[in-house]
Amino acid sequence: MGSLENFVQSGKKCIGIAANYHCFLKANNRPKSDVPDLFLKPTTSYITEGQKIVIPKGFTTINEEIELGVIIGKTCKHVSEQEAFDYVGGYCAALDMTAICQIKPKGSWTLGKAFDTSCPVSKFIPKTKVSDPHNVELWLNINGKEQQRGNTRDLVFKIPYLISYLSRYFTLEPGDLIITGTPARVGAVKKGDIIEAGLEGIISFRFEVDAE
């Protein structure tokens, strides 16, 4: 379990799920996909509390996205939905910082999602501390004002499906992180902003935004 608690150092990859809340789809007038829309973040995107989110030079519009992170506990490949929770080692809260300015209208998802400091994460949350991962209240404040609030019961693709689906194409290894999507009402941030967010009754964290 020790290596999972240090998933930021031990994990090899972070897989993100885009547009995975019904409220997000409705707010953005987007149709539901037949399969999850995926992206990758490198481990150099991780930061932990006490470090700053740094907006790269030339980036203009950076959105925050609060998400439930699922940390893989043991190696899995081609697992069924019924087996999936056996491979969950724990959880975390995560921010998927997204440079919209690099994605729209014809940009790079890699630049927009994977830049350094784009994945702030909380401390490791043991599996036993989350009684029902499909009933977790997520919240996020910018400078003390509520920006996002949602519940994981609104997920389009549930956690067992995500693990099963991803394990068809990726070998999921201990410490790997799946960030499961964000609710509606994401907000833009700038240098000097303070983001406070978390999973209601479970964990919270605080990050300051800086810029190059």
C-alpha positions in Angstrom: 0.0 0.0 0.0 3.0 2.3 0.6 3.6 2.7 -3.1 0.0 3.6 -3.7 0.2 6.4 -1.1 3.0 7.8 -3.2 1.2 7.3 -6.5 2.5 10.6 -7.8 6.0 9.1 -7.7 5.1 5.5 -8.5 2.4 5.7 -11.1 3.4 5.6 -14.7 0.4 7.3 -16.4 -2.7 9.3 -15.9 -5.7 8.6 -18.1 -8.4 11.3 -18.4 -12.0 10.9 -19.3 -13.5 13.9 -21.2 -17.2 15.0 -21.0 -18.2 12.3 -18.6 -21.0 14.0 -16.6 -24.6 14.3 -17.9 -24.8 17.8 -16.5 -21.6 18.8 -18.4 -23.0 17.4 -21.7 -26.3 19.3 -21.2 -24.6 22.6 -20.2 -22.3 22.4 -23.3 -24.9 21.1 -25.7 -22.9 18.0 -26.5 -24.2 14.5 -27.4 -23.3 11.4 -25.3 -20.5 9.4 -26.9 -20.9 5.6 -27.4 -17.5 5.1 -25.8 -15.3 7.2 -23.4 -13.3 10.1 -24.9 -9.8 9.7 -23.6 -6.6 11.7 -23.2 -3.3 11.2 -21.4 -1.4 13.4 -18.9 2.3 12.7 -18.2 3.5 12.2 -14.6 5.3 15.6 -15.0 1.8 17.2 -14.9 1.4 16.1 -11.2 1.7 18.6 -8.4 0.7 18.3 -4.7 -0.5 20.8 -2.2 2.1 23.4 -1.5 3.2 23.6 -5.1 1.7 26.1 -7.6 -0.2 25.7 -10.8 1.9 27.5 -13.4 0.3 28.8 -16.5 2.8 28.5 -19.4 3.9 31.6 -21.2 1.6 32.5 -24.0 -1.4 30.5 -22.7 -4.4 32.7 -22.2 -7.6 30.7 -21.2 -7.0 28.1 -18.5 -10.0 26.2 -17.0 -10.2 24.2 -13.8 -12.0 20.9 -13.6 -12.6 19.1 -10.3 -12.6 15.3 -10.6 -12.6 12.1 -8.7 -9.4 10.2 -9.3 -9.3 6.4 -9.2 -5.9 4.9 -8.3 -5.2 1.4 -9.6 -4.0 -1.0 -7.0 -2.7 -3.9 -9.0 -1.9 -4.7 -12.6 -4.9 -5.4 -14.8 -5.5 -6.2 -18.4 -8.8 -7.3 -20.0 -10.7 -7.2 -16.8 -14.5 -7.5 -16.7 -16.8 -4.9 -15.1 -17.6 -7.4 -12.4 -14.0 -7.7 -11.5 -13.1 -4.0 -11.8 -13.4 -2.8 -8.2 -10.9 -5.6 -7.2 -8.3 -3.5 -9.0 -9.0 -0.2 -7.3 -6.4 0.6 -4.7 -7.8 4.0 -3.6 -8.9 7.4 -4.7 -7.9 11.0 -4.8 -9.3 14.4 -5.7 -7.8 15.9 -8.8 -7.8 19.0 -10.9 -7.7 18.6 -14.7 -6.3 22.0 -15.6 -7.2 22.6 -19.3 -5.7 25.2 -21.6 -8.8 25.9 -23.7 -6.7 28.4 -25.7 -4.6 25.5 -27.0 -7.5 23.2 -27.9 -10.0 25.6 -29.7 -10.7 26.0 -32.5 -8.0 23.9 -34.1 -5.4 23.2 -31.5 -3.6 20.4 -29.6 -5.3 18.3 -26.9 -1.8 17.3 -25.8 -0.7 20.9 -25.1 -4.1 21.8 -23.7 -4.2 18.9 -21.2 -0.7 17.7 -20.5 1.4 20.8 -19.7 3.5 20.8 -16.5 1.4 21.4 -13.3 -1.8 20.5 -15.2 -2.8 17.7 -12.8 -2.9 18.9 -9.1 -3.9 16.0 -6.8 -4.8 15.5 -3.2 -3.3 13.0 -0.9 -4.1 9.3 -1.4 -7.5 8.3 -0.1 -7.8 4.6 1.1 -10.5 2.6 -0.7 -12.3 2.1 2.7 -12.8 5.8 3.1 -15.1 6.0 0.0 -18.1 3.9 0.8 -19.8 4.6 -2.6 -17.6 6.1 -5.3 -20.8 6.7 -7.3 -22.2 9.0 -4.7 -19.4 11.5 -4.0 -20.1 15.2 -3.9 -17.4 17.2 -5.7 -17.0 21.0 -5.1 -14.7 23.7 -6.2 -14.3 27.4 -5.2 -12.3 30.1 -6.9 -11.2 32.9 -4.5 -13.8 31.8 -2.0 -16.7 31.7 -4.5 -18.4 28.4 -5.5 -17.7 27.6 -9.1 -18.5 23.9 -9.4 -20.6 21.4 -7.5 -21.7 18.0 -8.7 -22.1 14.3 -7.7 -20.5 11.2 -9.2 -23.9 9.6 -9.5 -24.2 11.8 -12.6 -21.3 10.0 -14.4 -22.0 8.9 -17.9 -19.6 6.0 -17.8 -19.3 4.4 -14.4 -16.0 3.4 -12.8 -16.3 -0.4 -13.5 -17.0 0.2 -17.1 -14.1 2.7 -17.4 -11.6 0.2 -15.8 -12.8 -2.6 -18.0 -12.8 -0.5 -21.2 -9.3 1.0 -20.5 -7.8 -2.4 -19.7 -8.6 -3.6 -23.2 -6.1 -1.2 -24.6 -3.8 -0.2 -21.7 -2.1 -2.4 -19.1 -3.2 -0.6 -16.0 -0.4 -0.7 -13.3 -0.2 0.0 -9.6 -0.3 3.8 -9.0 -1.8 4.6 -12.4 -4.5 7.3 -12.1 -7.8 7.5 -13.9 -9.5 11.0 -13.6 -13.1 10.4 -14.3 -14.5 13.7 -15.6 -15.9 16.9 -14.3 -19.3 18.4 -13.6 -20.7 21.5 -15.3 -19.7 25.1 -14.8 -15.9 24.9 -15.2 -14.3 28.3 -14.7 -11.3 30.1 -16.0 -8.4 31.0 -13.7 -5.6 33.5 -13.8 -2.4 34.3 -11.9 -3.1 35.0 -8.2 -6.3 33.0 -8.0 -6.8 30.5 -5.2 -8.5 27.2 -6.0 -10.0 25.3 -3.1 -11.8 22.0 -3.9 -12.4 18.5 -2.8 -14.7 15.6 -2.1 -17.4 16.5 0.4 -16.7 15.0 3.8 -13.6 13.1 2.5 -10.8 15.5 1.5 -10.1 19.0 0.4 -7.1 20.8 -1.0 -5.9 24.3 -2.0 -3.7 25.5 -4.9 -2.5 28.9 -5.9 -2.3 29.8 -9.6 0.9 31.4 -11.0 2.2 32.2 -14.4 5.5 32.1 -16.3 
